[in-house]
Amino acid sequence: MSNTNLLDFSPSAFVKFLKENNIKRFYFIYLPDEKRVVASHKVLGPIADFITSDKRDFDTHEGMFFSLLAEYDTILGAFVHRTNRGQAAGGVRYWSYKTMEDYFRDGMRLGKGMTQKNALAGLWWGGGKGVIAHNPDVDKYDPEIREIIYSEYGKFMTSLAGCYVTAEDVGTNVEDMQNIFSQTRFTTCIPDFLGGSGNPSVPTAKGVVSGMEAALEFRGMGSLESKTIAVQGMGNVGAPLIRFLFEKGVKKIIACDVNEQNVNKLTDEFPEKLEASLVEIDDKSIFSADCDILAPCATGAILNPETIGMLKAKIICGAANNQLEDTFRDDKLIFEKGITYVPDFLTNRMGIVNCANEQYGYIKNDPAIEQHFNPEWEYSIYKMAMEILTNSKTKNIPPAVAASQKADELSRIDHPVMGHRGEMIIKSLMEQGWEKM
């Protein structure tokens, strides 16, 4: 294929290619009338052709924008999937990639995931994701370097005129968000001392509990009381989840983590009911735990033919993003095995819910937040999970497919006040020659 060399480049090699061609900014934008993706530069045309023809991760993403931070040979990216419901919203991930194909695919997949998550949550936001490709020659733990990288990302956000609003994600911390905020107003999840909404881990854990309760009700298994739960990951979300579950009266929790401090802290807190283990990063023993519910709350892509074959749980419901290694293959395998899977983009919504509407101010016990835990509200985690699982059973399709169908339907509803403004912003950026600014 003509695009093979470019897609096989490492991000560092691709940066060198960009410099050789004097490219500081570039984009790939979908033209709906022509049903194809166009590139900002002719030399990048093969990548646009690859994206257009891709059937796995490309889903008519409205626009993908990139800027080169030459000082650290780092690529800053924004993947805008769909903006009918409002500006694309989703966190910025700072991650390492072997090839540019890996980078583009991850960004597209993550951007679409945010469209699904925001739509199912009833938010008037579209979906998008930021991705910073880590340069292995750069010390990403150096606070001065991070300040420059994230300040530049803030300037990048400003240049996009609001078609994408960023937030916190994997590899990005509160200080990073402060640096982004110093250069743009198009961000949420800023520190609370600057008027932000604070850490969303606790409401995220509470949302997972709602998903579990819906799955138990769907299966006719009663409440969480006296159940055995296996939790993979005892960190920011796993820890409050364990506390919530014990408050609900579960009989036992089997948990694991790669961080000794996380394990020791919770073992000391629950010495009798918690069976916790320190494990290696590639340990898979938690998947064979004899339990009612498995809650993945660590890394993604952990449900695959090998681990699914190990499962004894009746329900899978956790906080980790992108739990299925291959969405269509693994969703089907779980479904055929008779296990009830609650899609992660349905249950772990509370991070984006917590920060998405920061501009509207704060209320103690905010009803805009609490309604997501109300079983009677049409977009609540419980209600939406029950609808998705019922549709899955009725149509005899896996739940992630049913959830995607519902999300796709909701995500195409235009914002009641601003309409499909994001698409207009992208068109305007293209017409203004954004890549030359």
C-alpha positions, -999 to +999 in steps of 0.1 A: +000+000+000+012+035-007+007+046+029+026+018+045+058+036+052+042+066+069+019+045+091+048+023+101+069+052+112+075+056+149+062+090+162+098+102+164+105+092+128+072+109+117+083+141+135+115+140+114+093+136+083+072+165+093+102+187+098+117+177+064+084+188+048+082+220+069+048+209+084+040+224+118+003+217+118-018+192+098-053+178+098-075+151+083-111+162+078-141+142+066-161+156+038-196+141+041-208+150+007-178+133-009-176+105+017-139+108+021-112+122+043-089+149+030-055+159+043-041+194+049-010+185+029-007+165-003+022+145+011-001+133+039-027+121+014-019+084+017-028+086+054-061+102+045-068+074+021-060+048+048-084+065+072-112+067+046-109+030+038-105+018+074-135-002+087-123-009+122-117+024+139-128+052+115-164+061+119-168+093+099-148+113+124-154+149+116-119+162+121-085+152+134-060+180+141-023+179+150+004+203+160+042+197+163+059+208+194+093+211+179+112+218+211+105+182+223+097+166+189+062+158+203+030+154+184-001+170+200-034+157+187-072+162+189-095+136+175-130+150+170-156+123+163-191+137+164-204+171+175-241+170+169-249+172+206-223+199+212-186+205+213-165+174+214-155+166+250-130+141+263-097+140+281-061+143+268-040+112+270-002+113+272+010+079+259+037+060+241+031+045+207+052+021+186+039+033+152+018+062+138-009+037+128-012+027+165-014+064+174-041+072+148-061+041+157-061+048+194-072+084+190-101+075+167-112+047+190-110+069+221-128+098+204-157+075+193-158+061+228-164+096+242-192+102+218-209+070+230-203+078+267-215+114+265-246+104+245-257+076+268-252+100+297-276+124+282-250+152+281-252+179+255-216+173+244-202+156+214-172+132+216-135+137+211-101+128+226-068+144+229-036+123+225-001+135+231+025+110+216+053+106+241+088+110+227+110+084+245+139+108+244+120+132+266+118+129+304+080+130+309+084+132+346+103+165+345+079+191+358+094+219+337+091+199+305+055+189+313+047+225+320+059+234+285+042+204+268+008+210+284+009+248+281+015+243+244-014+219+243-035+247+258-025+270+229-033+241+205-068+240+221-073+277+216-063+274+180-092+249+174-118+276+183-138+253+206-147+224+183-130+202+210-129+208+248-102+188+266-101+173+301-080+150+322-071+114+311-045+087+314-010+102+318-023+136+326-026+150+361-041+180+379-010+202+375-010+194+337-046+206+335-036+238+353-010+244+326-035+237+298-060+261+315-033+288+316-035+290+278-071+283+269-107+284+281-115+252+262-109+228+290-126+212+320-113+192+349-092+221+361-081+221+397-107+230+423-087+259+436-092+274+401-129+268+401-128+233+387-148+203+399-121+182+417-114+145+416-142+125+399-130+091+412-156+087+439-186+094+417-171+071+390-170+043+415-206+050+426-216+048+390-201+013+387-222+002+416-253+014+398-243-007+368-238-037+390-272-033+406-288-031+372-271-063+360-281-082+391-317-071+387-316-081+350-304-115+359-328-119+388-300-122+413-313-098+438-291-071+455-254-068+461-258-081+497-240-114+503-224-114+469-187-120+461-170-094+439-136-096+422-119-062+416-089-057+394-072-025+404-073-009+438-063+026+428-083+059+423-116+042+414-110+007+427-105+018+463-138+038+466-156+011+447-145-015+474-157+008+501-191+013+484-195-024+480-188-032+516-214-005+525-238-024+503-232-056+524-212-078+500-199-110+515-164-109+502-142-090+478-113-105+460-089-078+448-055-073+433-032-045+423+004-040+410+009-012+436+019-025+471+008+007+488-027+003+473-029-033+485-016-026+520-039+004+526-071-014+518-060-046+535-055-026+567-089-010+563-108-042+557-087-070+573-114-096+575-136-093+543-110-082+518-088-108+501-062-087+484-031-097+465+000-078+451+004-091+415+027-086+386+015-064+358+007-093+335-009-115+361-043-129+350-054-149+381-082-125+390-101-136+359-105-171+373-118-159+406-149-177+419-172-147+421-206-132+411-192-100+395-158-092+380-150-055+381-121-045+358-108-011+372-072-011+359-060-011+323-079-016+291-079-044+265-079-071+293-109-091+281-098-114+252-102-151+243-077-162+269-091-143+298-127-148+288-121-185+288-110-183+324-141-164+337-163-178+364-182-146+371-218-142+360-214-104+355-187-081+342-190-045+353-161-022+360-145+012+355-116+005+332-118+021+297-120-001+266-120-034+285-126-055+253-094-062+234-114-065+202-149-050+206-169-072+182-150-105+188-148-103+226-183-089+232-197-118+212-176-144+231-188-131+265-224-130+252-222-166+240-208-177+273-239-164+291-221-137+310-238-104+314-214-076+303-222-040+312-202-019+287-176+003+303-186+034+284-220+032+301-209+027+337-177+048+340-193+080+327-191+100+360-156+113+353-168+133+323-202+140+340-184+154+370-164+180+350-183+184+317-206+212+330-181+231+352-191+263+336-226+261+352-212+263+387-217+240+417-244+230+441-240+208+472-256+174+463-259+187+428-291+173+412-274+174+378-249+149+392-272+129+414-297+122+387-272+097+372-277+075+402-315+078+402-330+046+388-361+065+375-342+090+353-342+079+317-305+085+312-294+072+346-267+045+347-292+020+361-320+028+337-298+029+306-281-004+316-314-021+320-325-008+286-293-019+269-293-054+285-330-059+276-324-049+240-294-072+239-316-101+250-346-092+229-325-087+197-301-115+205-271-092+201-242-087+225-246-058+249-218-036+236-235-038+201-268-028+217-252+000+236-234+013+205-266+013+185-284+033+213-254+057+216-253+062+178-290+071+177-286+096+206-254+111+193-270+122+161-295+145+178-285+181+173-279+204+202-313+221+210-298+256+210-266+256+190-273+229+165-244+211+148-220+239+155-188+218+158-191+208+122-193+245+113-162+253+133-142+226+116-153+238+082-143+274+092-109+262+103-104+245+070-115+275+050-092+298+070-061+276+063-056+266+100-027+245+091-007+276+079-015+298+108 
